[in-house]
Every structure is written in structure tokens, then in C-alpha cells.
Amino acid sequence: LPEAGNIAAVVLAAGRATRFGSDKLLQPLTLDGCTATMAVHSVRPWLEVFDALTLVVRPGDHALRAALSGMAAIRWVEAEKSGLGMGHSLAAGVAATADADGWVIGLADMPRLPVAVIAQVRDALRRGAALVAPFQQGRRGHPVGFGRSYADELLALSGDAGARHVLERDAERLTRIAVQHAGVLVDVDQPSDIGKLNDI
């Protein structure tokens, strides 16, 4: 039997996309013959793995809600202090799912994240792993899994570093999942990144 059955999926979508120049999550993309917004491409794999998804957004981001209105399994969480950095958004997502046994944390600007990797991170947490991350050619990617023991630390996050320091400090507790798929590394920060997506 799994040690931790109630694993929450939290995807962070509250960034300001300053380097992209416009709201990148609303950018139309054609991937594998399907045209949709980046947000739709990024969220869809999560809903193949989880029955529900907590999406952390900026207060009043009605355009993103409209873009994802067809996806009923999304729980919307507005991060009041999202402008102060990713740490605040991550803390807001964990606070909204505080009864979970663990969390799989992802980013909404990673439209090439494989379904299988999301499931592998979730399953490692269910088996009792404390920390989980995929690695592609030695580089840590996303999504990242945190067990219940990290709840208080996640809730206290602030600033823009997110939980990177936790992963570095507790590297010996980290369950590493070796993956071949480069989609665990590629996020879209600027328009030139979009061209890389079809090469993955």
C-alpha cells in the first residue's frame, strides 16, 4: 500500500513574464499538430495524471481563467504577494492544499513536460520519498516533489528562489529520476524559446 496516497498537484502561473514581453501563458502554440495557448498545453498533461490541479495565479488574472475555462478540474488560488517572487506563489499553493501528504510542484510555462514524468514524481512520493526530481543528463528539471515533512518550510517560503535551497541543502534525501526527455528542462522565458519546443 502507498504510504502517502493524497498527493496534490500545484502549478505556478503567477509570474509576470517580464522577459517575454507579453502574457506568455496566452501565447498560441502549435505542438504535435494541436494549436492552443501555452497554458493549455502546459496544464493538460497534469490533468492526465491528477484528478484535480491547483493553479496559482496573480490576483485578477481573468484572461488566464478564460483561457482555461474548459478545464473543470482546476482549483484557482490567487497569490496576493506573487509579485514578490515565486516563493510566495509556492507557499500559497501549498497553503491551499495543506491537508495533502505531499506536493508535486510544476511551472505553467513548461508545455513539453511529459505525462510519464509527472506520474513518476507523484508515485515516488506515494512510496514515501521525501524529495523527488527528474534529472536529464545530470541537470535537475521539473516537476519537483516534496513530502509531508516539508510542509512548514514550504509554507514559509518567500522571495524569488522558490524551494531551490531546500533541494540543494537536502540533496542526500533527493530521489533522482533519470529521464531522457528534455521537456523537463525547457521553460519559455522569451519568444526565442518557442522555437525550441518543436525540437523536443
N, CA, C and O of each residue as an XYZ file, in Angstrom:
800
protein
N       0.839     -1.196      0.000
C       0.000      0.000      0.000
C       0.874      1.246      0.000
O       1.919      1.271      0.651
N       0.453      2.284     -0.729
C       1.237      3.515     -0.725
C       1.242      4.145      0.656
O       0.258      4.082      1.394
N       2.372      4.755      0.990
C       2.481      5.387      2.294
C       1.795      6.743      2.317
O       1.369      7.207      3.375
N       1.686      7.374      1.171
C       1.116      8.722      1.094
C       0.233      8.800     -0.147
O       0.713      9.072     -1.248
N      -1.041      8.563      0.041
C      -1.925      8.494     -1.112
C      -2.389      9.841     -1.626
O      -2.659      9.994     -2.817
N      -2.484     10.824     -0.735
C      -3.077     12.106     -1.102
C      -1.987     13.094     -1.521
O      -1.522     13.909     -0.725
N      -1.598     12.998     -2.780
C      -0.565     13.887     -3.316
C      -1.240     14.997     -4.122
O      -2.056     14.723     -5.002
N      -0.899     16.237     -3.821
C      -1.508     17.383     -4.503
C      -0.625     17.860     -5.650
O       0.602     17.842     -5.559
N      -1.265     18.280     -6.716
C      -0.558     18.880     -7.854
C      -0.719     20.395     -7.778
O      -1.837     20.907     -7.734
N       0.402     21.103     -7.763
C       0.385     22.567     -7.697
C       1.215     23.108     -8.855
O       2.402     22.802     -8.967
N       0.596     23.907     -9.709
C       1.309     24.508    -10.841
C       1.311     26.027    -10.667
O       0.276     26.649    -10.430
N       2.496     26.596    -10.793
C       2.675     28.032    -10.559
C       2.520     28.806    -11.874
O       3.233     28.561    -12.847
N       1.571     29.744    -11.872
C       1.270     30.519    -13.078
C       1.104     31.999    -12.749
O       0.326     32.709    -13.387
N       1.856     32.452    -11.732
C       1.670     33.821    -11.255
C       2.817     34.753    -11.622
O       2.880     35.882    -11.134
N       3.722     34.290    -12.477
C       4.845     35.142    -12.861
C       4.410     36.304    -13.742
O       3.317     36.298    -14.309
N       5.272     37.291    -13.844
C       4.924     38.490    -14.629
C       5.415     38.445    -16.065
O       5.071     39.319    -16.860
N       6.212     37.442    -16.412
C       6.684     37.250    -17.796
C       7.356     38.495    -18.350
O       7.149     38.844    -19.513
N       8.150     39.164    -17.544
C       8.768     40.416    -17.988
C       9.718     40.197    -19.161
O       9.815     41.054    -20.040
N      10.423     39.063    -19.191
C      11.366     38.816    -20.286
C      10.659     38.474    -21.588
O      11.207     38.688    -22.669
N       9.444     37.943    -21.492
C       8.724     37.553    -22.712
C       8.145     38.770    -23.425
O       8.073     38.796    -24.653
N       7.734     39.775    -22.661
C       7.220     40.999    -23.268
C       5.710     41.067    -23.363
O       5.153     42.131    -23.636
N       5.035     39.938    -23.140
C       3.568     39.898    -23.104
C       3.194     38.699    -22.245
O       4.074     38.027    -21.707
N       1.910     38.423    -22.109
C       1.495     37.288    -21.270
C       1.779     35.987    -22.010
O       1.003     35.558    -22.864
N       2.901     35.371    -21.668
C       3.329     34.193    -22.422
C       2.363     33.027    -22.289
O       2.270     32.197    -23.193
N       1.645     32.951    -21.177
C       0.741     31.819    -20.987
C      -0.449     31.860    -21.944
O      -1.123     30.851    -22.155
N      -0.697     33.034    -22.517
C      -1.781     33.166    -23.502
C      -1.277     33.062    -24.944
O      -2.058     33.159    -25.891
N       0.025     32.865    -25.099
C       0.633     32.750    -26.425
C       0.150     31.464    -27.109
O       0.279     30.381    -26.538
N      -0.408     31.571    -28.335
C      -0.810     30.353    -29.044
C       0.415     29.556    -29.496
O       1.382     30.122    -30.008
N       0.361     28.255    -29.303
C       1.432     27.361    -29.733
C       0.831     26.202    -30.506
O      -0.250     25.719    -30.171
N       1.523     25.761    -31.528
C       1.130     24.544    -32.221
C       2.167     23.477    -31.915
O       3.309     23.553    -32.370
N       1.758     22.489    -31.145
C       2.631     21.390    -30.754
C       1.966     20.076    -31.136
O       0.809     19.831    -30.795
N       2.702     19.242    -31.842
C       2.163     17.935    -32.270
C       0.837     18.091    -33.005
O      -0.072     17.274    -32.851
N       0.737     19.150    -33.806
C      -0.453     19.361    -34.621
C      -1.626     19.969    -33.902
O      -2.686     20.151    -34.501
N      -1.469     20.291    -32.629
C      -2.563     20.874    -31.845
C      -2.219     22.318    -31.503
O      -1.159     22.596    -30.943
N      -3.121     23.235    -31.844
C      -2.919     24.648    -31.524
C      -3.755     25.033    -30.310
O      -4.970     24.836    -30.291
N      -3.095     25.579    -29.307
C      -3.757     26.028    -28.075
C      -2.826     27.017    -27.400
O      -1.684     27.187    -27.826
N      -3.301     27.668    -26.356
C      -2.420     28.566    -25.613
C      -1.362     27.759    -24.864
O      -1.535     26.569    -24.599
N      -0.269     28.433    -24.531
C       0.770     27.765    -23.755
C       0.208     27.206    -22.459
O       0.595     26.119    -22.028
N      -0.705     27.946    -21.836
C      -1.296     27.476    -20.582
C      -2.014     26.146    -20.771
O      -1.872     25.244    -19.945
N      -2.770     26.018    -21.833
C      -3.496     24.772    -22.089
C      -2.521     23.619    -22.320
O      -2.682     22.536    -21.757
N      -1.504     23.864    -23.156
C      -0.505     22.812    -23.405
C       0.200     22.396    -22.114
O       0.513     21.221    -21.924
N       0.449     23.363    -21.227
C       1.189     23.069    -20.000
C       0.335     22.350    -18.962
O       0.833     21.498    -18.226
N      -0.944     22.691    -18.903
C      -1.834     22.133    -17.880
C      -2.346     20.742    -18.259
O      -2.548     19.894    -17.390
N      -2.550     20.517    -19.525
C      -3.184     19.263    -19.980
C      -2.479     18.003    -19.462
O      -3.163     17.086    -19.007
N      -1.141     17.916    -19.512
C      -0.502     16.687    -19.009
C      -0.779     16.430    -17.533
O      -0.900     15.278    -17.117
N      -0.879     17.489    -16.740
C      -1.153     17.324    -15.308
C      -2.514     16.691    -15.077
O      -2.678     15.880    -14.165
N      -3.491     17.057    -15.900
C      -4.845     16.534    -15.709
C      -4.982     15.106    -16.240
O      -6.014     14.463    -16.045
N      -3.935     14.612    -16.912
C      -3.910     13.195    -17.264
C      -3.397     12.356    -16.095
O      -3.612     11.145    -16.051
N      -2.718     13.007    -15.151
C      -2.128     12.294    -14.018
C      -2.950     12.492    -12.745
O      -3.125     11.560    -11.960
N      -3.447     13.700    -12.549
C      -4.182     14.059    -11.334
C      -5.653     14.339    -11.642
O      -5.990     14.840    -12.715
N      -6.512     14.009    -10.694
C      -7.935     14.309    -10.841
C      -8.206     15.803    -10.716
O      -9.184     16.308    -11.268
N      -7.350     16.502     -9.997
C      -7.526     17.940     -9.792
C      -6.158     18.607     -9.751
O      -5.150     17.978     -9.426
N      -6.145     19.872    -10.082
C      -4.915     20.642    -10.154
C      -5.137     21.985     -9.475
O      -6.139     22.654     -9.725
N      -4.197     22.379     -8.610
C      -4.235     23.708     -8.005
C      -3.333     24.626     -8.822
O      -2.131     24.385     -8.935
N      -3.913     25.670     -9.387
C      -3.179     26.603    -10.228
C      -3.058     27.936     -9.490
O      -4.060     28.564     -9.146
N      -1.823     28.350     -9.256
C      -1.560     29.583     -8.511
C      -1.364     30.722     -9.507
O      -0.490     30.660    -10.371
N      -2.185     31.759     -9.378
C      -2.192     32.854    -10.357
C      -2.079     34.203     -9.659
O      -2.210     34.306     -8.440
N      -1.832     35.233    -10.465
C      -1.852     36.593     -9.943
C      -3.282     36.993     -9.621
O      -4.212     36.520    -10.275
N      -3.481     37.851     -8.630
C      -4.837     38.342     -8.349
C      -5.432     39.023     -9.582
O      -4.785     39.850    -10.225
N      -6.666     38.661     -9.895
C      -7.369     39.305    -11.002
C      -6.934     38.886    -12.388
O      -7.184     39.610    -13.351
N      -6.284     37.730    -12.519
C      -5.843     37.279    -13.846
C      -7.000     36.596    -14.571
O      -7.033     35.375    -14.727
N      -7.944     37.422    -15.005
C      -9.170     36.891    -15.632
C      -8.897     36.301    -17.011
O      -9.593     35.383    -17.444
N      -7.883     36.827    -17.704
C      -7.591     36.315    -19.046
C      -7.139     34.860    -18.988
O      -7.512     34.061    -19.847
N      -6.343     34.511    -17.987
C      -5.896     33.130    -17.868
C      -7.062     32.221    -17.480
O      -7.182     31.102    -17.979
N      -7.904     32.707    -16.597
C      -9.092     31.906    -16.233
C      -9.944     31.622    -17.458
O     -10.457     30.516    -17.629
N     -10.091     32.630    -18.310
C     -10.893     32.449    -19.519
C     -10.240     31.440    -20.457
O     -10.923     30.622    -21.073
N      -8.909     31.505    -20.561
C      -8.197     30.602    -21.464
C      -8.327     29.147    -21.034
O      -8.284     28.242    -21.867
N      -8.486     28.925    -19.740
C      -8.566     27.564    -19.203
C      -9.976     27.212    -18.726
O     -10.163     26.269    -17.957
N     -10.949     27.968    -19.183
C     -12.310     27.798    -18.666
C     -12.898     26.429    -18.968
O     -13.818     25.986    -18.280
N     -12.383     25.756    -19.982
C     -12.919     24.440    -20.321
C     -12.398     23.323    -19.440
O     -12.841     22.181    -19.565
N     -11.468     23.631    -18.555
C     -10.869     22.608    -17.703
C     -11.456     22.708    -16.299
O     -11.040     23.543    -15.497
N     -12.412     21.861    -16.021
C     -13.198     21.981    -14.788
C     -12.424     21.554    -13.546
O     -12.802     21.919    -12.433
N     -11.356     20.793    -13.712
C     -10.671     20.213    -12.556
C      -9.603     21.135    -11.971
O      -8.755     20.684    -11.202
N      -9.636     22.416    -12.326
C      -8.641     23.362    -11.815
C      -9.182     24.084    -10.585
O     -10.297     24.607    -10.589
N      -8.369     24.098     -9.540
C      -8.680     24.906     -8.364
C      -7.808     26.152     -8.434
O      -6.580     26.058     -8.437
N      -8.438     27.308     -8.488
C      -7.717     28.561     -8.662
C      -7.326     29.152     -7.312
O      -8.155     29.278     -6.410
N      -6.068     29.505     -7.192
C      -5.575     30.148     -5.973
C      -4.868     31.443     -6.365
O      -3.919     31.425     -7.149
N      -5.324     32.546     -5.826
C      -4.687     33.835     -6.102
C      -3.615     34.099     -5.042
O      -3.903     34.136     -3.846
N      -2.392     34.280     -5.497
C      -1.277     34.561     -4.591
C      -1.158     36.078     -4.440
O      -0.666     36.767     -5.334
N      -1.610     36.576     -3.311
C      -1.651     38.027     -3.107
C      -0.272     38.672     -3.238
O      -0.164     39.810     -3.697
N       0.773     37.963     -2.842
C       2.120     38.530     -2.870
C       2.961     37.953     -4.002
O       4.188     37.931     -3.913
N       2.307     37.483     -5.073
C       3.038     36.823     -6.148
C       4.074     37.743     -6.788
O       5.089     37.276     -7.304
N       3.823     39.030     -6.754
C       4.770     39.973     -7.343
C       6.097     40.024     -6.629
O       7.066     40.564     -7.163
N       6.162     39.471     -5.431
C       7.397     39.482     -4.645
C       8.274     38.262     -4.922
O       9.371     38.145     -4.377
N       7.791     37.361     -5.763
C       8.624     36.220     -6.127
C       7.924     34.884     -6.057
O       6.852     34.740     -5.469
N       8.579     33.892     -6.689
C       7.993     32.560     -6.805
C       7.751     31.899     -5.453
O       6.819     31.107     -5.305
N       8.588     32.221     -4.464
C       8.416     31.607     -3.157
C       7.039     31.855     -2.572
O       6.440     30.965     -1.968
N       6.537     33.081     -2.755
C       5.205     33.415     -2.242
C       4.128     32.599     -2.962
O       3.171     32.140     -2.339
N       4.292     32.422     -4.277
C       3.305     31.646     -5.037
C       3.305     30.185     -4.610
O       2.250     29.567     -4.467
N       4.499     29.644     -4.408
C       4.600     28.251     -3.991
C       3.954     28.062     -2.618
O       3.223     27.098     -2.394
N       4.232     28.990     -1.706
C       3.639     28.905     -0.366
C       2.128     28.974     -0.432
O       1.444     28.266      0.307
N       1.592     29.823     -1.313
C       0.138     29.945     -1.451
C      -0.479     28.652     -1.968
O      -1.561     28.262     -1.530
N       0.199     27.988     -2.892
C      -0.312     26.733     -3.424
C      -0.322     25.631     -2.382
O      -1.264     24.842     -2.312
N       0.725     25.577     -1.573
C       0.786     24.567     -0.511
C      -0.259     24.874      0.564
O      -0.903     23.962      1.082
N      -0.427     26.148      0.896
C      -1.433     26.518      1.900
C      -2.832     26.107      1.467
O      -3.657     25.730      2.299
N      -3.099     26.179      0.169
C      -4.428     25.836     -0.348
C      -4.673     24.333     -0.367
O      -5.810     23.883     -0.507
N      -3.602     23.563     -0.225
C      -3.702     22.097     -0.252
C      -3.030     21.518      0.993
O      -2.354     20.491      0.934
N      -3.231     22.196      2.109
C      -2.473     21.896      3.331
C      -2.736     20.506      3.896
O      -1.956     20.023      4.716
N      -3.819     19.851      3.478
C      -4.124     18.515      4.001
C      -3.442     17.409      3.198
O      -3.640     16.229      3.488
N      -2.647     17.771      2.198
C      -2.017     16.768      1.343
C      -0.885     16.047      2.080
O      -0.323     16.567      3.044
N      -0.565     14.843      1.606
C       0.562     14.083      2.134
C       1.863     14.445      1.423
O       2.946     14.054      1.859
N       1.752     15.185      0.339
C       2.921     15.600     -0.434
C       2.465     16.451     -1.600
O       1.273     16.537     -1.896
N       3.430     17.083     -2.263
C       3.108     18.022     -3.341
C       4.027     17.796     -4.525
O       5.238     17.629     -4.374
N       3.426     17.794     -5.709
C       4.210     17.844     -6.947
C       4.058     19.262     -7.480
O       2.954     19.698     -7.806
N       5.182     19.980     -7.565
C       5.172     21.397     -7.918
C       5.712     21.569     -9.333
O       6.801     21.095     -9.658
N       4.937     22.253    -10.167
C       5.374     22.489    -11.541
C       5.200     23.934    -11.953
O       4.741     24.768    -11.171
N       5.572     24.223    -13.194
C       5.516     25.574    -13.737
C       4.623     25.598    -14.971
O       4.611     24.650    -15.756
N       3.873     26.690    -15.136
C       2.899     26.775    -16.228
C       3.520     27.181    -17.552
O       2.816     27.292    -18.557
N       4.843     27.407    -17.569
C       5.485     27.773    -18.839
C       6.356     26.634    -19.363
O       7.355     26.864    -20.045
N       5.956     25.384    -19.029
C       6.689     24.204    -19.498
C       5.751     23.291    -20.284
O       5.329     22.251    -19.779
N       5.425     23.677    -21.522
C       4.415     22.937    -22.283
C       4.870     21.589    -22.825
O       4.071     20.863    -23.417
N       6.143     21.241    -22.632
C       6.642     19.958    -23.127
C       6.893     18.937    -22.013
O       7.562     17.927    -22.229
N       6.357     19.205    -20.832
C       6.576     18.289    -19.717
C       5.851     16.964    -19.986
O       4.647     16.968    -20.244
N       6.560     15.840    -19.930
C       5.912     14.560    -20.246
C       4.970     14.092    -19.133
O       5.262     14.238    -17.946
N       3.856     13.538    -19.542
C       2.895     12.961    -18.596
C       3.583     11.928    -17.706
O       3.359     11.896    -16.496
N       4.418     11.090    -18.308
C       5.048      9.993    -17.567
C       5.922     10.505    -16.430
O       5.993      9.878    -15.373
N       6.586     11.634    -16.635
C       7.480     12.149    -15.590
C       6.673     12.704    -14.417
O       7.036     12.502    -13.258
N       5.579     13.403    -14.720
C       4.703     13.883    -13.644
C       4.235     12.700    -12.797
O       4.233     12.766    -11.568
N       3.841     11.624    -13.466
C       3.364     10.434    -12.758
C       4.482      9.786    -11.943
O       4.234      9.299    -10.840
N       5.706      9.772    -12.468
C       6.826      9.168    -11.737
C       7.126      9.939    -10.457
O       7.405      9.334     -9.422
N       7.071     11.268    -10.518
C       7.325     12.068     -9.328
C       6.232     11.824     -8.286
O       6.518     11.653     -7.101
N       4.978     11.810     -8.742
C       3.864     11.520     -7.827
C       4.029     10.157     -7.175
O       3.855     10.019     -5.964
N       4.364      9.150     -7.974
C       4.446      7.788     -7.454
C       5.592      7.636     -6.457
O       5.479      6.880     -5.492
N       6.694      8.352     -6.686
C       7.807      8.297     -5.730
C       7.383      8.867     -4.381
O       7.756      8.335     -3.336
N       6.605      9.948     -4.403
C       6.092     10.499     -3.147
C       5.153      9.506     -2.468
O       5.186      9.355     -1.247
N       4.332      8.842     -3.240
C       3.414      7.857     -2.668
C       4.155      6.716     -1.998
O       3.660      6.114     -1.045
N       5.335      6.426     -2.497
C       6.133      5.346     -1.901
C       6.930      5.827     -0.701
O       7.667      5.053     -0.090
N       6.784      7.115     -0.357
C       7.416      7.620      0.848
C       8.656      8.463      0.655
O       9.321      8.800      1.635
N       8.996      8.821     -0.595
C      10.166      9.679     -0.827
C       9.940     11.044     -0.177
O       8.816     11.544     -0.133
N      11.021     11.636      0.325
C      10.937     12.959      0.956
C      11.031     14.073     -0.066
O      10.296     15.059      0.005
N      11.941     13.911     -1.019
C      12.144     14.874     -2.095
C      12.336     14.096     -3.389
O      12.971     13.042     -3.392
N      11.789     14.612     -4.491
C      11.895     13.922     -5.774
C      12.112     14.955     -6.873
O      11.519     16.033     -6.849
N      12.969     14.618     -7.840
C      13.120     15.473     -9.017
C      13.621     14.641    -10.189
O      14.373     13.685    -10.000
N      13.204     15.004    -11.400
C      13.755     14.345    -12.582
C      15.099     14.963    -12.958
O      15.326     16.156    -12.755
N      15.973     14.144    -13.502
C      17.274     14.628    -13.983
C      17.449     14.186    -15.425
O      17.240     13.021    -15.763
N      17.834     15.128    -16.264
C      18.095     14.831    -17.671
C      19.548     15.200    -17.945
O      19.932     16.367    -17.869
N      20.350     14.185    -18.265
C      21.789     14.371    -18.492
C      22.448     15.137    -17.339
O      23.266     16.032    -17.552
N      22.073     14.764    -16.128
C      22.699     15.333    -14.946
C      22.132     16.652    -14.469
O      22.545     17.157    -13.425
N      21.200     17.218    -15.203
C      20.606     18.509    -14.816
C      19.233     18.288    -14.183
O      18.393     17.566    -14.720
N      19.024     18.921    -13.039
C      17.727     18.777    -12.373
C      16.658     19.549    -13.122
O      16.866     20.691    -13.530
N      15.502     18.904    -13.297
C      14.408     19.542    -14.009
C      13.152     19.647    -13.154
O      13.216     19.658    -11.925
N      12.034     19.722    -13.817
C      10.727     19.841    -13.176
C       9.828     18.731    -13.681
O      10.072     18.169    -14.749
N       8.776     18.405    -12.913
C       8.345     18.979    -11.643
C       9.141     18.400    -10.473
O       9.873     17.422    -10.622
N       8.982     19.021     -9.316
C       9.689     18.603     -8.112
C       8.665     18.143     -7.074
O       7.611     18.759     -6.915
N       8.983     17.068     -6.380
C       8.079     16.537     -5.367
C       8.600     16.774     -3.959
O       9.793     16.627     -3.693
N       7.695     17.143     -3.061
C       8.022     17.367     -1.652
C       7.101     16.533     -0.780
O       5.882     16.548     -0.949
N       7.692     15.814      0.143
C       6.897     15.038      1.075
C       6.328     15.908      2.185
O       6.659     17.086      2.316
N       5.463     15.290      2.980
C       4.747     15.995      4.044
C       5.689     16.682      5.042
O       5.342     17.717      5.611
N       6.860     16.115      5.251
C       7.786     16.672      6.241
C       8.266     18.073      5.891
O       8.818     18.775      6.739
N       8.056     18.481      4.642
C       8.499     19.817      4.216
C       7.382     20.863      4.262
O       7.584     21.998      3.831
N       6.213     20.492      4.776
C       5.067     21.407      4.736
C       5.377     22.761      5.372
O       5.144     23.801      4.756
N       5.895     22.755      6.583
C       6.120     24.024      7.273
C       7.129     24.893      6.534
O       6.971     26.111      6.456
N       8.158     24.264      5.998
C       9.180     25.036      5.282
C       8.623     25.624      3.981
O       8.946     26.754      3.617
N       7.795     24.857      3.291
C       7.184     25.366      2.060
C       6.234     26.525      2.356
O       6.194     27.506      1.613
N       5.481     26.409      3.426
C       4.528     27.462      3.794
C       5.234     28.764      4.167
O       4.637     29.837      4.089
N       6.483     28.674      4.564
C       7.235     29.867      4.989
C       8.063     30.481      3.863
O       8.778     31.456      4.092
N       7.979     29.932      2.654
C       8.804     30.442      1.556
C       8.427     31.873      1.189
O       7.274     32.285      1.316
N       9.425     32.612      0.733
C       9.202     33.960      0.210
C      10.316     34.252     -0.785
O      11.208     33.426     -0.982
N      10.270     35.402     -1.401
C      11.324     35.761     -2.346
C      11.226     34.999     -3.645
O      10.208     34.367     -3.926
N      12.280     35.055     -4.441
C      12.209     34.529     -5.798
C      12.958     33.215     -5.993
O      12.961     32.668     -7.095
N      13.587     32.706     -4.954
C      14.368     31.482     -5.124
C      13.502     30.232     -5.077
O      13.959     29.142     -5.421
N      12.266     30.385     -4.655
C      11.426     29.203     -4.520
C      12.014     28.253     -3.495
O      12.489     28.676     -2.441
N      11.980     26.968     -3.810
C      12.474     25.966     -2.859
C      13.830     25.405     -3.279
O      14.220     24.324     -2.836
N      14.544     26.131     -4.126
C      15.822     25.627     -4.632
C      16.795     25.317     -3.490
O      17.505     24.312     -3.528
N      16.822     26.183     -2.481
C      17.771     25.967     -1.384
C      17.464     24.681     -0.612
O      18.371     24.042     -0.079
N      16.187     24.307     -0.554
C      15.810     23.064      0.130
C      16.392     21.871     -0.633
O      16.943     20.949     -0.031
N      16.267     21.897     -1.948
C      16.759     20.798     -2.772
C      18.278     20.691     -2.693
O      18.831     19.591     -2.694
N      18.950     21.842     -2.626
C      20.412     21.821     -2.551
C      20.888     21.382     -1.162
O      21.833     20.602     -1.040
N      20.230     21.884     -0.130
C      20.627     21.558      1.241
C      20.413     20.077      1.553
O      21.244     19.446      2.206
N      19.296     19.532      1.081
C      18.924     18.147      1.414
C      19.144     17.205      0.232
O      18.358     16.285      0.002
N      20.209     17.443     -0.502
C      20.467     16.649     -1.713
C      20.543     15.149     -1.415
O      20.207     14.327     -2.267
N      20.986     14.797     -0.204
C      21.126     13.365      0.111
C      19.761     12.704      0.317
O      19.666     11.476      0.303
N      18.724     13.486      0.503
C      17.370     12.930      0.659
C      16.618     12.894     -0.677
O      15.486     12.416     -0.746
N      17.248     13.396     -1.719
C      16.562     13.576     -3.002
C      16.532     12.272     -3.796
O      17.574     11.676     -4.071
N      15.334     11.841     -4.156
C      15.156     10.718     -5.075
C      15.278     11.251     -6.494
O      14.479     12.082     -6.926
N      16.274     10.770     -7.210
C      16.542     11.263     -8.567
C      15.912     10.314     -9.583
O      16.150      9.107     -9.546
N      15.117     10.862    -10.480
C      14.502     10.076    -11.550
C      15.224     10.423    -12.851
O      15.134     11.552    -13.334
N      15.932      9.458    -13.411
C      16.660      9.689    -14.659
C      15.678      9.651    -15.823
O      14.955      8.669    -15.995
N      15.648     10.719    -16.626
C      14.741     10.789    -17.768
C      15.535     11.177    -19.016
O      16.569     11.840    -18.934
N      15.036     10.756    -20.151
C      15.663     11.114    -21.431
C      15.050     12.372    -22.041
O      15.681     13.060    -22.843
N      13.820     12.657    -21.650
C      13.037     13.704    -22.311
C      13.484     15.102    -21.856
O      13.454     15.412    -20.665
N      13.896     15.933    -22.807
C      14.386     17.279    -22.481
C      13.278     18.223    -22.029
O      13.555     19.332    -21.570
N      12.031     17.793    -22.154
C      10.917     18.649    -21.740
C      10.916     18.980    -20.262
O      10.246     19.924    -19.842
N      11.663     18.212    -19.455
C      11.723     18.502    -18.018
C      12.604     19.714    -17.729
O      12.600     20.238    -16.615
N      13.362     20.159    -18.740
C      14.276     21.287    -18.552
C      13.816     22.563    -19.235
O      14.238     23.652    -18.846
N      12.956     22.454    -20.251
C      12.682     23.604    -21.118
C      11.450     24.383    -20.661
O      10.319     23.905    -20.754
N      11.701     25.587    -20.169
C      10.599     26.519    -19.921
C      10.732     27.671    -20.921
O      11.781     27.860    -21.536
N       9.662     28.422    -21.068
C       9.637     29.515    -22.047
C       9.779     30.835    -21.294
O       8.860     31.268    -20.600
N      10.933     31.462    -21.440
C      11.166     32.746    -20.792
C      11.055     33.912    -21.767
O      10.651     35.012    -21.388
N      11.414     33.667    -23.021
C      11.371     34.728    -24.028
C      10.907     34.142    -25.351
O      10.956     32.926    -25.538
N      10.453     34.993    -26.279
C       9.877     34.477    -27.532
C      10.797     33.524    -28.291
O      10.320     32.602    -28.951
N      12.106     33.736    -28.203
C      13.028     32.860    -28.935
C      12.996     31.421    -28.420
O      13.407     30.499    -29.125
N      12.513     31.229    -27.200
C      12.430     29.868    -26.633
C      11.365     29.019    -27.312
O      11.428     27.791    -27.264
N      10.394     29.658    -27.938
C       9.282     28.910    -28.526
C       9.775     27.981    -29.635
O       9.255     26.878    -29.804
N      10.775     28.430    -30.387
C      11.304     27.606    -31.470
C      11.887     26.291    -30.996
O      11.936     25.323    -31.754
N      12.336     26.246    -29.730
C      12.940     25.012    -29.210
C      11.898     23.927    -28.959
O      12.226     22.740    -28.928
N      10.638     24.337    -28.779
C       9.620     23.397    -28.311
C       9.358     22.264    -29.288
O       9.123     21.127    -28.879
N       9.400     22.574    -30.590
C       9.115     21.544    -31.571
C      10.303     20.621    -31.813
O      10.185     19.616    -32.513
N      11.452     20.971    -31.228
C      12.618     20.099    -31.361
C      12.681     19.047    -30.268
O      13.544     18.170    -30.298
N      11.769     19.130    -29.299
C      11.790     18.220    -28.150
C      10.923     17.003    -28.421
O      10.814     16.121    -27.569
